[in-house]
Amino acid sequence: MNKIELGFDFKGENCVKMQSGRYICVVANTMGSAVLRLRDEQNGVEIFRYKDDCTIDMINEAREIWGLPTLYLPNRFENGVLKTSDAVYQLPINEKALGNFIHGWVHKRPHEVECYSTEDGKCVLVTSYTYDEKDEMYKYFPVDFKISYTFTLSDRDGLTQEIYLTSNSDRALPVSICTHTCLNAPMCDGGQEESMRLCVPIGEKCELDDRCLPTERLLPLSDKDLEYKNGTKMPTLNDISNDMYTAVMNKLDGEDFYGAYVTDLDTGIKICNEVSKEFKFWNMWNDRGFNGYFCPEPMTAMINSPNLSLDHETSGYCELLRGQTFKCWQRFFTKKD
């Protein structure tokens, strides 16, 4: 069965519900096109952070830490400064403790539903947000753009999210995209957090200073870092605070797999997050480790990337001219050994 329901009441918010085979997915276009729920009903797997007793007010207090919010511009900019090839912008400091601007604003805006369909054994939903002078952030960042998302849900492939960022400006548009992926812990109905293990394909560690900004040093992996790479990392019940790494190829069932996955050792079920090659970094964070979720965040560019002296090949930073589009994608699915 493939079904899309517009105006679906999710805790009092009008959302879009998609259902395909064993998966159900709830997208809140009015809340930055965040995926507020993704569930494998057949295997009893809650993929993104979800609680029956959470309210929309709770989610709105901190949209970055519920479900799958997509961030532009993501993570931290030192002192709120954003330097492009043709301008310097001063963004407001919204991380007072560290003196940075953090996470952008697109995930806080209502988005439009452009189109939807249920064809060829899948559900497809397209949402978008057009940024221009009507946005309150325009006085800080007068660079017009459109960002759109295509969500495709199918029983065979799970949830695929395609992200398109298009410049509508004569000024250089900085490109840095991240999803603040909030995976549920425990992941399986009736499961145990201590039975979860995270595998992330990491190459070198990006050293961060005490403001969580890159020092521009890339470090070899320590034994602790290697827990991510060899799949023995317990993603909660310990504090993970901005462990950032370059991305490399992983293996899944002996095949190349450019992405991360988490395994429930008791059931053999995996949540898999495949990403496109545009995502060149992983940043791990778990909100001190005892709040029922963790975030393996794929990023197209380093934290503070426009302001770094690193070459763009190393930092992942790039820019768009008017009419150019940057595309990246990721996919979430479950599998059982």
Secondary structure as UniProt FT lines:
FT   STRAND          2..10
FT   TURN            11..12
FT   STRAND          13..20
FT   TURN            21..22
FT   STRAND          23..28
FT   HELIX           29..31
FT   TURN            32..33
FT   STRAND          34..40
FT   TURN            41..44
FT   STRAND          45..46
FT   TURN            52..53
FT   HELIX           56..61
FT   HELIX           63..65
FT   STRAND          70..71
FT   STRAND          76..78
FT   TURN            79..80
FT   STRAND          81..83
FT   STRAND          88..90
FT   TURN            96..99
FT   STRAND          100..102
FT   HELIX           106..108
FT   STRAND          112..119
FT   TURN            120..121
FT   STRAND          122..131
FT   TURN            133..134
FT   HELIX           136..139
FT   STRAND          145..154
FT   TURN            155..157
FT   STRAND          158..167
FT   STRAND          173..175
FT   STRAND          178..179
FT   STRAND          183..184
FT   TURN            189..190
FT   HELIX           193..195
FT   STRAND          196..199
FT   STRAND          202..208
FT   TURN            210..211
FT   STRAND          214..219
FT   HELIX           223..230
FT   STRAND          241..247
FT   STRAND          250..252
FT   TURN            253..254
FT   STRAND          255..257
FT   STRAND          259..264
FT   TURN            265..268
FT   STRAND          269..275
FT   TURN            277..278
FT   STRAND          281..285
FT   HELIX           287..289
FT   STRAND          293..299
FT   TURN            303..304
FT   HELIX           305..307
FT   HELIX           312..315
FT   STRAND          318..320
FT   TURN            322..323
FT   STRAND          325..336
//
